[in-house]
Amino acid sequence: MPKDAVEEFAGLVRALKARDGRSYEALGRRLSVSASTLHRYCSGATVPEEFAVVDRLALLCGADEEERRALEAAWTEADRARRRAASPAPTPVPAVSAAPESKPDPSAPEPGPGPAPDPTAPDSSAADLSAPEAPRTRPRRGAPASLLAAAVALVVFALAAALLGHPTRTASAPAPASTAPGRTAAPLPFTWSIGSQLWKGGCGHTYLVDRAPRAVAPPPVAADSGAWAGTHGAVHGGEALVRITVQGRSPSDAVVLHALHVRVVDRAAPLPWNAYRMDNGCGGAVTPRHFAVDLDRQRPLARPFDGLDASGAEVRKIPAVSFPYKVTSFDPEELLVSARTAGCDCRWYLELEWSAGGRTGTVRITDGGKPFRTSGTRGRPAYVHDSVEGRWITDSDSGQTG
């Protein structure tokens, strides 16, 4: 990873931490990260995957607006450097014997239709339907009536096919946040962002991957988990952690968050893939308070749970806080959701109810417009990575159980 941008960002984080004077443990508790994770941010060993946690640190340490903008610019450059370093080398593609261009063989069959379009992707045919209809050509006099009838039937058939081919939005493709009847769409009085590739304690997580161990790269650091999961087509195994950061737009007009609902849009049998554990050893004695969701229940609920801080001499409970919450531009809130399943391949999303200044609404929280996905791992082959031998081995080979 290029060091200049990362070191500049880490220097700003260290300066904030030194100005505040609190310990890594104390600041980590406020940020819902472990002391070791915060230390890695300050040392430059890791760049946070999202700016929200750094911005909250800046607010806690009393940074002004100009300092926060400078911090965000430094984080952007450091994150760009991290992503460049994490980008996997292109996999060599077997050379396909490309014949020199030649005239098409008249006897060759016509190419088949292309792949079916993704039903969740925008349909370009919508633009064709909304465009004005091209003027019809006046038939020549004396044309047989049968030809005119065939032409009309062809036009009707084409329009019907276009209409039937236009996909209808389903629950598995979440729509944008809805507004109350009779209201025009207006900007939300708050901003929100998510982190959907989180690991428990910054090191413990399981992914299901439809690949043999020899085709799976070593586990990444937690900050690069998104790129690793995307490259391997990985699905959260057994548990998914989702962090929602909500921040008001006004320093004085608070937004009230009333409830968090869970919607399961699809249930299927657990994926028959291999399970790969990311446990590669790290600190992290803080388990932040969170909302636990049992996706195997018929109607899952987000239930608040206490957190634990074992970073000091004694284990300290971090009391759970139930709704409602209030957020402003200077007082953001982070909601951590732990969604678990043992018996399904579940696709789900969240709905956050809010009110502010006489307005009310519901925001749909998704994973970049798609449902979150979590699948059970019971009975699947489980692998851990042997860093000495540089290969994935089974639990029995490593001496681990469970």
GUSEKE-717770 format. One record per residue (C-alpha): residue in one letter; x, y, z. Coordinates in steps of 0.05 Angstrom, whole numbers, always signed. Each point is the difference from the previous one (the first is absolute). Example, Ala and Ser with C-alpha at 12.3 -4.5 7.8 and 13.67 -1.06 7.14 Angstrom:
// residues 2
PT aa      x      y      z
PT  A   +246    -90   +156
PT  S    +27    +69    -13
END
This chain:
// residues 402
PT aa      x      y      z
PT  M     +0     +0     +0
PT  P    +29    +69    -18
PT  K    +24    +31    +65
PT  D     -3    +75    -14
PT  A    -76     +8     +0
PT  V    -11    -51    +54
PT  E    +53    +31    +46
PT  E    -29    +69    -10
PT  F    -69    -25    +20
PT  A    +27    -39    +59
PT  G    +37    +62    +24
PT  L    -65    +39     +2
PT  V    -35    -55    +39
PT  R    +58     -3    +49
PT  A     -4    +75    +10
PT  L    -75     -5    +16
PT  K    +12    -56    +49
PT  A    +57    +38    +34
PT  R    -42    +63     +5
PT  D    -57    -37    +34
PT  G    +44    -35    +50
PT  R    -45    -60    +11
PT  S    +27    -71     -6
PT  Y    -10    -45    -60
PT  E    -49    -41    +42
PT  A    -42    +61    +20
PT  L     -3    +28    -70
PT  G    -13    -69    -30
PT  R    -61     -9    +45
PT  R    -30    +65    -26
PT  L    +14    -20    -72
PT  S    -22    -73     +8
PT  V    +68    -26    -23
PT  S    +53    -38    +38
PT  A    +60    +35    +30
PT  S    +47    -40    -46
PT  T    -40    +22    -62
PT  L     +5    +73    +20
PT  H    +74     -9    +12
PT  R     +8    -28    -70
PT  Y    -34    +62    -28
PT  C    +49    +45    +38
PT  S    +61    -40    -21
PT  G    -20     -4    -73
PT  A     -3    -76     +1
PT  T    -73     +3    -22
PT  V    -43    +51    -36
PT  P    -74     +1    +22
PT  E    -46    -26    -54
PT  E    -49    +58    +12
PT  F    +12    +72    +20
PT  A    -59     +1    +48
PT  V    +39    -30    +59
PT  V    +57    +50    -11
PT  D    -48    +58     -5
PT  R    -31    -22    +66
PT  L    +69     -2    +31
PT  A    +12    +71    -25
PT  L    -65    +23    +32
PT  L    +17    -33    +66
PT  C    +68    +33     +0
PT  G    -28    +70    -14
PT  A    +22     +9    -73
PT  D    -30    +59    -36
PT  E    -31     -2    -70
PT  E    +65    +18    -36
PT  E    +38    -55    +36
PT  R    -54    -50    -16
PT  R     +3    +18    -74
PT  A    +76     -7     +0
PT  L     -7    -67    +36
PT  E    -51    -25    -51
PT  A    +46    +21    -58
PT  A    +58    -38    +32
PT  W    -43    -61    +13
PT  T    -23     +1    -73
PT  E    +71     -2    -26
PT  A    +21    -53    +51
PT  D    -62    -43    -17
PT  R    +16     +6    -74
PT  A    +71    -23    +13
PT  R    -27    -58    +42
PT  R    -47    -22    -55
PT  R    +55     +2    -52
PT  A    +44    -43    +44
PT  A    -57    -48    +14
PT  S    -21     -8    -72
PT  P    +15    -72    -20
PT  A    +46    -12    -58
PT  P    -38    -18    -62
PT  T     -9    -74     -8
PT  P    +33    -26    -63
PT  V    -53    -18    -50
PT  P    +16    -60    -44
PT  A    +15    +25    -69
PT  V    -56    -13    -48
PT  S    +24    -17    -69
PT  A    -28    +59    -38
PT  A     -4    -14    -73
PT  P    +16    +58    -46
PT  E    -58    +39    -25
PT  S    -33    -34    -57
PT  K    -64     +4    -39
PT  P    -59    -31    +37
PT  D    -17    -70    -20
PT  P    -69     +1    -32
PT  S    -12    -70    +27
PT  A    +15    +20    +72
PT  P    -62     +3    +46
PT  E    -26    +67    +22
PT  P    +25    +21    +69
PT  G    -48    -16    +57
PT  P    -33    +52    +44
PT  G    +44    +33    +53
PT  P     -7    -13    +75
PT  A    -66    +18    +33
PT  P     +2    +70    +31
PT  D     +5     +7    +76
PT  P    -71    +13    +25
PT  T    +27    +48    +53
PT  A    +38    +42    -50
PT  P    -32    +61    -32
PT  D    -35    -19    -64
PT  S    +24    +42    -59
PT  S    -65    -18    -36
PT  A    -35    +50    +46
PT  A    +30    +57    -39
PT  D    -27    -30    -65
PT  L    -70     -4    +29
PT  S     +0    +72    +23
PT  A    +27    +27    -67
PT  P    -50    +27    -50
PT  E    -24    -51    -50
PT  A    +31     +6    -69
PT  P    -49    +21    -53
PT  R    -28    -60    -37
PT  T    +13     -7    -73
PT  R    -62     +8    -42
PT  P    -12    -65    -37
PT  R     +3     +3    -75
PT  R    -65     -1    -37
PT  G    -21    -66    -23
PT  A    +37    -39    +54
PT  P    -36    -64    +17
PT  A    -44     +2    +62
PT  S    +36    -61    +28
PT  L    +67    +38     +1
PT  L    -32    +59    +38
PT  A    -30    -48    +51
PT  A    +67    -34    +10
PT  A    +36    +67    +10
PT  V    -51    +21    +53
PT  A     +6    -67    +36
PT  L    +76     +7     -1
PT  V     -3    +69    +33
PT  V    -48    -25    +54
PT  F    +43    -61    +14
PT  A    +63    +43     +7
PT  L    -33    +47    +49
PT  A    -27    -58    +41
PT  A    +68    -33     +2
PT  A    +33    +64    +23
PT  L    -51    +11    +55
PT  L     +5    -72    +25
PT  G    +75     +3     -2
PT  H     +3    +62    +44
PT  P    +17    -29    +69
PT  T    -45    +13    +59
PT  R    +36    +20    +65
PT  T     -1    -56    +51
PT  A    +15     -2    +73
PT  S    +69    -30    -12
PT  A    +20    +64    -37
PT  P    -13    +54    +53
PT  A    -28    +65    -25
PT  P    +25    +68    +23
PT  A    -25    +28    +65
PT  S    -74    +13     -4
PT  T    -34    +66    +17
PT  A    -67    +11    +34
PT  P    -61     +3    -46
PT  G    -12    +70    -27
PT  R    +72    +22    +12
PT  T    +51    +15    -52
PT  A    +69    -30     +8
PT  A    +43    +46    +44
PT  P    +71     -7    +25
PT  L     +7    -41    +63
PT  P    +17    +41    +62
PT  F    +57    -48    +14
PT  T    +53    -41    -36
PT  W    +14    -74    +10
PT  S    +53    -49    -22
PT  I    +14    -73    +13
PT  G    +57    -48    +10
PT  S    -20    -70    -22
PT  Q    +67    -36     +1
PT  L    +15     +3    +75
PT  W    +35    -52    +41
PT  K    -14    -14    +73
PT  G    +56    +32    +40
PT  G    +33    +19    -65
PT  C    +25    -70    -13
PT  G    -53    -55     +7
PT  H    -46    -15    -58
PT  T    -21    -57    -46
PT  Y    -14     +4    -75
PT  L    -32    -52    -44
PT  V    +36     -5    -67
PT  D    -16    -46    -59
PT  R    +73    -16    -13
PT  A    +50    -54    +19
PT  P    +52    +21    +51
PT  R    +56     +5    -51
PT  A    -41    +52    -38
PT  V    -12    +45    +61
PT  A    +49    +56    +17
PT  P    +27     +7    +72
PT  P    -46    +39    +47
PT  P     +8    +75     -6
PT  V     +5    +51    +56
PT  A    -69    +22    +23
PT  A     +4    +67    -37
PT  D     +7    -37    -66
PT  S    -55    -51    +12
PT  G    -48    +33    -49
PT  A    +48     -8    -59
PT  W    +17    -72    +21
PT  A    -73    -20     +6
PT  G    -18    +33    -66
PT  T    +56    -35    -37
PT  H    -20    -68    +27
PT  G    -76     +9     -4
PT  A     -1    -14    +75
PT  V    -63     -1    +44
PT  H     -2    +12    +75
PT  G     +1    -67    +35
PT  G    -43     -8    +62
PT  E     +2    +74    +20
PT  A     +2    +68    -34
PT  L    +19    +64    +36
PT  V    -28    +64    -28
PT  R    +18    +68    +27
PT  I    -47    +58    -14
PT  T    +26    +70    +12
PT  V    -53    +55     +3
PT  Q    +16    +74     +4
PT  G    -47    +60     -1
PT  R     +9    +57    -48
PT  S    -14    +55    +52
PT  P    +39    +14    +64
PT  S    -64    +20    +37
PT  D    -60    -34    -33
PT  A     +3    -72    +24
PT  V    -25    -60    -39
PT  V    -34    -53    +42
PT  L    +12    -73    -19
PT  H    -60    -40    +24
PT  A    +10    -73    -21
PT  L    +40    -48    -42
PT  H    -38    -56    -36
PT  V    +26    -63    -34
PT  R    -30    -24    -66
PT  V    +18    -68    -28
PT  V    -15     -1    -74
PT  D    +25    -70    -18
PT  R    +15    -65    +37
PT  A    +35    -59    -32
PT  A    +40    -61    +22
PT  P    +69    +18    +27
PT  L    +53     +5    -54
PT  P    +39    -66    -10
PT  W    +67    +38     -3
PT  N    +65     -5    +39
PT  A     +7    +43    +63
PT  Y    +63    +41     +7
PT  R    +16    +31    +67
PT  M    +37    +67     +2
PT  D    +28     -9    +71
PT  N    +72    +22     -8
PT  G    +13    +26    +70
PT  C    -10    +71    +24
PT  G    -18    +40    +62
PT  G    -69    +25    +13
PT  A    -28     -7    +70
PT  V    -61    +44    -13
PT  T    -66    -30    -21
PT  P    -44    +62    -14
PT  R    -73     +2    +16
PT  H    -41    -23    -59
PT  F    -67    -23    -27
PT  A     -5    -76     -7
PT  V    -43    -29    -56
PT  D    -20    -73     -5
PT  L    -14    -10    -74
PT  D    -26    -70    +12
PT  R    -61    +28    +36
PT  Q    -63     +8    -41
PT  R     -3    +75    +17
PT  P    +70    +22    +20
PT  L     +8    +59    +47
PT  A    +60    +45    +15
PT  R     +9     -8    +75
PT  P    +50    +44    +38
PT  F    +56    -36    +36
PT  D    +53    +22    +50
PT  G    +73     +5    -20
PT  L    +61    -20    +39
PT  D    +67    +35    +10
PT  A    +55    -48    +23
PT  S    +58    +46    -17
PT  G    +12    +20    +72
PT  A    +14    -37    +64
PT  E    -74    -16     +8
PT  V    -54    -16    -51
PT  R    -48    +59     -6
PT  K    -70     -4    -28
PT  I    -20    +50    -54
PT  P    -75     +7    +11
PT  A    -46     -9    -60
PT  V    -40    +60    -21
PT  S    -69     -8    -30
PT  F    -35    +47    -48
PT  P    -13    +58     -7
PT  Y    +66    +33    -16
PT  K    +14    +73    -18
PT  V    +53    +22    -50
PT  T    +26    +67    -23
PT  S    +59    +21    -43
PT  F    +44     +2    +63
PT  D    -29    -62    +33
PT  P     -3    -59    -48
PT  E    -20    -70    +19
PT  E    +25    -69    -20
PT  L    -46    -60     +0
PT  L    +33    -69     -4
PT  V    -44    -57    -24
PT  S    +21    -73     +9
PT  A    -44    -44    -45
PT  R     +8    -75    +10
PT  T    -27    -62    -33
PT  A    +12    -75     +4
PT  G    -54    -27    -46
PT  C     -8    +45    -61
PT  D    +32    +40    -55
PT  C    -35    +64    +18
PT  R     -5    +66    -38
PT  W    -23    +57    +43
PT  Y     +0    +75    +10
PT  L    -15    +51    +56
PT  E    -50    +57     +6
PT  L    +16    +59    +45
PT  E    -59    +43    +24
PT  W    +15    +74    +13
PT  S    -33    +67    +13
PT  A    +24    +72     -2
PT  G    -33    +68     -3
PT  G    -70    -27    -11
PT  R    +23    -49    -53
PT  T     +0    -76     +7
PT  G    +28    -54    -44
PT  T    +33    -68     -8
PT  V    +68    -12    -31
PT  R    +15    -67    -31
PT  I    +71    -22    +19
PT  T    +30    -46    -53
PT  D    +69    -24    -23
PT  G    +10    +48    -57
PT  G    -71     -9    -26
PT  K     +0    -75    +10
PT  P    -24    -41    +60
PT  F    +51    -22    +51
PT  R    +15    -75     -4
PT  T    +17    -49    +55
PT  S     +2    -76     -5
PT  G     +7    -55    +52
PT  T    +64    -40     +4
PT  R    -23    -62    +37
PT  G    +32    -63    -29
PT  R    +44    +38    -50
PT  P    +75    -15     -6
PT  A    +36    +53    +41
PT  Y    +70    +26    -15
PT  V    +50    +45    +35
PT  H    +62    +29    -31
PT  D    +69    -27    +21
PT  S    +45    +61     -7
PT  V    +62    -42     +9
PT  E    -15    -47    -57
PT  G    -38    +52    -39
PT  R    -62    -43    -13
PT  W    -70    -13    +25
PT  I     -7    -60    +46
PT  T    -60    -33    +33
PT  D    -19     +9    +72
PT  S    +23    -70    +17
PT  D    +68    +14    -30
PT  S     +7    +65    +39
PT  G    -24    -29    +66
PT  Q    -60    +47     +4
PT  T    -71    -22    +11
PT  G    -68    +30    -11
END
